[in-house]
Amino acid sequence: MGLSTLNGHRVTSARITIPSWGCWHGTVSLDGEHAIANGARVTLVIADATFEGAVLSGGVALGRSFYRIVAGAGGWGRIIPPWSWSDDAGVKYSTAIGDAARLVGETVAPIANTVRTGPAWMRDEGPASQTLNTLAPSGWYVDEAGITHVGARAAGALPAKVTRVKPVDFASGRVELASDAIAAILPGVVVDGLTATDVQHDLDIESGLRTTVFGRSGADAVRRLVAAMDPNRDFRGPSEYRVDVASGNRLHLQPLRSWLPYLKNVPVRPGVAGCDAEVALGSFVVVEWLDADPSRPFVSSFADVDADRFQPTTLRLLSGGSSGGEHVMTTEATALLIYNTLVALMAAAGGGPLIAAVLQPLLGAAVSSALAAQAVPAPPGLAAQIAASAALQAGFATGVVPSAAMFAAWTTAIEAAAKTANASGAFPCLGAASVETG
């Protein structure tokens, strides 16, 4: 399999999905903490294949790194303003698509000047890819070098040294392959009569490299007959999508299987009353359709807890029957509330040696007990939390303000075990950068 890298850093696991149209995308885990900024251009090498893309989201934690990447400059999901063109000879595709690409930093392969719309064409505000989806619906793709093409992918030939892990499953339309040469395994390739619509490469340093080829099952005549009898067949069950654009509480979604439509402004219905999450770009969600109606999609769930970086960017819990009932429930807010409560109690009691000698140690011991009882079994680092708080109780000041150092030590132990650092410096406690900035 050879060494796989992302910008020269060793890859421990990766999944790259290449659809027949649209942007290829992937998730990558690295060995060690290697910070790469969102939007940064990256080069991913897996076996004999090289993918030029950009980081959508991700970061470092606990000695590892995880990133979601997308083809090209990562610009086709960005929102661009409306614009209009007019030309009596017809507005060139190259003009409209080229303008959208220029605004978001993407590169487009040459488009023939003979390909034109009518004498006027207008672009609405929205994702840059909306121009492509309107002018060339399901008829564009970004190649492995990050170049956008208008038109269908050319059919490739299956490499000679490919092992079928299992025979082609024509019922589900998929086949799993094993090969150290994957660069030529692209949508359009034919495997034992199954024409690929989507290709997925999975890499793991323990289990190796595997490729899954997906295709529409059944002969064309049979498929057309089934579609005529049940035109909403594809919308009767859940399907997996990738978050392409987050626009307020609505999502623009790219399908993982190319025969499903691109979806815009999809609402989220997670099944938990009062729960609202800001999901990371590039993350995966499950989409369903009410009454199998293709005009009524909704996001029903998110990645499972065992998935890499399944957490949302921000989680909000709302309560109350009127506006203004929103509450952000965080460890940071809770610790700050405890701190301010202690300050208020000691100020109200007038301070003095008695408060310092009696009240502060009792409160410190109570908080330490609460830490011990907060999880069963004990999370990593809990013993260190309790030891740090016990050591600091004896060092309380004699004034009316509790020791901020005690809270700093408690929460330093917590963040070492489970959370990110206090990025803003605004709290005398543990901080989560995504909450503090959002």
KOLFIVO-605865 format. One record per residue (C-alpha): residue in one letter; x, y negated, z. Coordinates in steps of 0.05 Angstrom, whole numbers, padded with zeros to 5 digits, always signed. Layout:
// residues N
aXYZ...
END
This chain:
// residues 438
m+00000+00000+00000g+00058-00047+00013l+00058-00109+00056s-00003-00153+00052t+00004-00227+00070l-00035-00292+00077n+00012-00351+00064g+00069-00304+00081h+00039-00280+00147r+00027-00206+00157v-00046-00185+00146t-00072-00131+00193s-00142-00126+00163a-00181-00159+00107r-00245-00153+00067i-00250-00187-00001t-00315-00188-00040i-00314-00203-00114p-00383-00215-00145s-00398-00215-00219w-00416-00289-00213g-00400-00344-00163c-00341-00348-00115w-00303-00289-00088h-00295-00293-00012g-00262-00256+00045t-00245-00248+00118v-00173-00239+00140s-00140-00221+00207l-00066-00237+00219d-00014-00207+00265g+00002-00264+00313e-00022-00335+00323h-00013-00373+00257a-00052-00438+00254i-00080-00455+00185a-00125-00517+00179n-00195-00513+00151g-00193-00532+00078a-00120-00512+00070r-00101-00475+00006v-00078-00403+00018t-00049-00346-00022l-00072-00276-00003v-00032-00216-00029i-00062-00147-00024a-00025-00091-00060d-00016-00115-00132a-00071-00168-00128t-00062-00242-00112f-00120-00286-00091e-00115-00362-00090g-00166-00394-00044a-00179-00440+00015v-00196-00432+00089l-00269-00445+00107s-00266-00430+00181g-00228-00392+00234g-00169-00401+00280v-00123-00369+00331a-00138-00335+00397l-00105-00285+00444g-00046-00271+00400r-00086-00260+00336s-00111-00303+00278f-00175-00296+00239y-00197-00335+00177r-00255-00337+00128i-00231-00356+00059v-00264-00372-00007a-00241-00377-00079g-00206-00438-00108a-00203-00502-00067g-00265-00485-00026g-00300-00544-00057w-00361-00515-00092g-00399-00514-00026r-00388-00588-00011i-00444-00638-00017i-00437-00689-00074p-00480-00750-00091p-00531-00753-00148w-00510-00776-00217s-00539-00780-00287w-00513-00778-00359s-00541-00794-00427d-00516-00778-00496d-00557-00777-00559a-00516-00718-00583g-00530-00680-00518v-00494-00683-00451k-00433-00638-00452y-00429-00582-00401s-00356-00600-00394t-00375-00671-00373a-00425-00653-00320i-00388-00593-00292g-00320-00627-00297d-00346-00687-00258a-00371-00642-00201a-00305-00604-00201r-00265-00669-00198l-00304-00693-00137v-00288-00630-00097g-00219-00613-00122e-00236-00552-00163t-00204-00531-00230v-00248-00510-00288a-00226-00472-00350p-00239-00508-00416i-00312-00509-00438a-00328-00516-00512n-00355-00585-00530t-00410-00552-00570v-00443-00528-00506r-00491-00585-00489t-00556-00601-00453g-00609-00649-00480p-00597-00724-00490a-00602-00737-00415w-00584-00697-00352m-00587-00714-00278r-00552-00683-00219d-00587-00683-00152e-00551-00692-00086g-00530-00625-00060p-00474-00573-00063a-00427-00582-00121s-00443-00511-00143q-00514-00534-00156t-00490-00563-00222l-00463-00495-00243n-00524-00458-00218t-00569-00504-00258l-00530-00506-00323a-00504-00434-00321p-00548-00394-00274s-00513-00329-00254g-00465-00346-00311w-00402-00373-00277y-00348-00346-00233v-00283-00365-00198d-00226-00318-00216e-00171-00292-00171a-00125-00350-00190g-00178-00400-00165i-00200-00423-00234t-00274-00432-00248h-00302-00404-00313v-00369-00413-00347g-00392-00348-00378a-00391-00275-00360r-00330-00237-00337a-00296-00194-00389a-00304-00120-00377g-00240-00089-00352a-00212-00018-00354l-00207+00025-00292p-00133+00038-00274a-00109+00107-00288k-00085+00124-00217v-00151+00118-00179t-00178+00170-00132r-00253+00178-00123v-00262+00186-00048k-00332+00212-00063p-00370+00222-00128v-00412+00164-00154d-00477+00157-00116f-00524+00136-00172a-00583+00133-00124s-00552+00076-00084g-00508+00051-00140r-00440+00055-00107v-00374+00092-00107e-00313+00088-00062l-00244+00089-00092a-00173+00095-00065s-00117+00061-00103d-00054+00020-00091a-00069-00018-00156i-00131-00060-00147a-00118-00121-00190a-00156-00092-00249i-00215-00067-00208l-00263-00124-00221p-00338-00133-00237g-00352-00104-00305v-00307-00043-00296v-00341+00024-00309v-00332+00082-00261d-00360+00148-00286g-00420+00113-00318l-00431+00062-00262t-00419-00010-00285a-00393-00053-00228t-00433-00116-00210d-00393-00127-00145v-00327-00102-00119q-00306-00100-00046h-00234-00087-00022d-00225-00066+00050l-00155-00065+00081d-00136-00038+00149i-00065-00024+00171e-00087+00042+00202s-00137+00069+00151g-00105+00038+00089l-00137+00006+00028r-00205+00025+00001t-00247-00005-00055t-00323+00000-00060v-00355-00012-00128f-00428-00032-00128g-00474-00027-00189r-00548-00027-00204s-00573+00044-00201g-00617+00077-00253a-00622+00072-00329d-00643+00005-00359a-00710+00032-00382v-00726+00061-00314r-00704-00002-00278r-00748-00045-00323l-00807+00001-00310v-00797-00002-00234a-00789-00078-00238a-00854-00084-00276m-00891-00041-00225d-00860-00076-00165p-00829-00143-00184n-00814-00160-00111r-00777-00095-00096d-00711-00129-00080f-00745-00172-00027r-00778-00117+00014g-00719-00106+00060p-00663-00145+00094s-00601-00166+00054e-00534-00194+00074y-00514-00264+00053r-00455-00310+00065v-00463-00381+00093d-00441-00427+00036v-00467-00494+00061a-00497-00515+00128s-00545-00573+00120g-00574-00591+00187n-00615-00531+00211r-00621-00503+00140l-00570-00459+00104h-00549-00450+00032l-00531-00377+00023q-00491-00336-00027p-00513-00264-00037l-00464-00208-00024r-00497-00168-00081s-00500-00205-00147w-00570-00183-00167l-00600-00224-00111p-00611-00299-00119y-00571-00356-00089l-00615-00387-00035k-00620-00461-00015n-00647-00494+00048v-00663-00428+00083p-00692-00436+00153v-00666-00395+00212r-00713-00353+00254p-00668-00314+00302g-00725-00284+00342v-00706-00319+00407a-00750-00377+00428g-00712-00442+00439c-00646-00417+00410d-00611-00457+00356a-00540-00442+00331e-00492-00478+00285v-00460-00420+00247a-00390-00423+00217l-00381-00431+00143g-00365-00365+00109s-00398-00324+00164f-00449-00270+00147v-00524-00270+00162v-00583-00224+00149v-00639-00252+00105e-00710-00226+00100w-00770-00249+00060l-00839-00260+00091d-00890-00214+00058a-00836-00196+00006d-00847-00265-00024p-00783-00289-00058s-00803-00361-00044r-00804-00350+00032p-00734-00327+00055f-00709-00337+00126v-00647-00318+00166s-00668-00265+00216s-00601-00247+00249f-00526-00257+00250a-00463-00215+00254d-00462-00163+00309v-00421-00172+00372d-00367-00124+00348a-00353-00165+00286d-00291-00209+00283r-00307-00279+00309f-00382-00267+00310q-00392-00329+00355p-00428-00390+00327t-00393-00457+00326t-00445-00486+00374l-00503-00454+00411r-00561-00496+00437l-00617-00473+00483l-00680-00516+00482s-00735-00519+00533g-00796-00561+00549g-00858-00578+00509s-00838-00649+00490s-00782-00682+00453g-00718-00693+00491g-00721-00623+00522e-00654-00601+00493h-00601-00572+00539v-00531-00549+00523m-00515-00492+00570t-00440-00486+00576t-00388-00465+00626e-00359-00534+00620a-00423-00569+00639t-00434-00523+00698a-00364-00533+00726l-00371-00608+00719l-00438-00607+00755i-00406-00569+00814y-00349-00619+00816n-00396-00680+00816t-00441-00648+00868l-00382-00640+00915v-00363-00712+00905a-00434-00736+00920l-00440-00692+00983m-00375-00716+01013a-00389-00789+00996a-00458-00783+01029a-00427-00751+01091g-00378-00808+01098g-00315-00767+01088g-00264-00760+01143p-00223-00704+01173l-00284-00663+01194i-00308-00660+01122a-00239-00641+01097a-00228-00589+01151v-00297-00556+01150l-00339-00571+01088q-00288-00567+01033p-00260-00499+01053l-00331-00471+01059l-00351-00497+00991g-00286-00472+00961a-00298-00403+00990a-00370-00403+00963v-00347-00420+00892s-00294-00365+00896s-00347-00315+00918a-00390-00337+00859l-00333-00324+00812a-00324-00254+00840a-00398-00239+00831q-00407-00268+00761a-00390-00205+00722v-00390-00130+00732p-00342-00101+00716a-00294-00157+00731p-00269-00194+00669p-00194-00199+00655g-00162-00252+00698l-00214-00252+00753a-00164-00232+00807a-00120-00290+00785q-00179-00338+00789i-00195-00318+00861a-00122-00320+00883a-00113-00389+00854s-00175-00417+00888a-00156-00386+00955a-00087-00416+00952l-00114-00485+00936q-00167-00486+00991a-00113-00499+01043g-00088-00559+01004f-00152-00599+01001a-00142-00674+01011t-00169-00709+01073g-00210-00760+01033v-00280-00755+01006v-00263-00732+00935p-00252-00657+00925s-00187-00634+00896a-00189-00636+00820a-00128-00591+00821m-00170-00535+00850f-00218-00538+00791a-00160-00543+00742a-00128-00480+00770w-00194-00442+00771t-00210-00459+00700t-00138-00451+00674a-00143-00379+00697i-00210-00371+00662e-00187-00400+00597a-00125-00357+00597a-00171-00297+00600a-00227-00316+00554k-00235-00387+00528t-00203-00442+00489a-00165-00499+00521n-00195-00565+00545a-00183-00600+00479s-00214-00667+00497g-00185-00674+00568a-00253-00704+00588f-00268-00653+00643p-00230-00629+00704c-00248-00559+00682l-00246-00510+00626g-00263-00538+00557a-00287-00508+00491a-00264-00551+00433s-00325-00535+00390v-00373-00558+00445e-00334-00620+00465t-00328-00646+00394g-00399-00626+00374
END
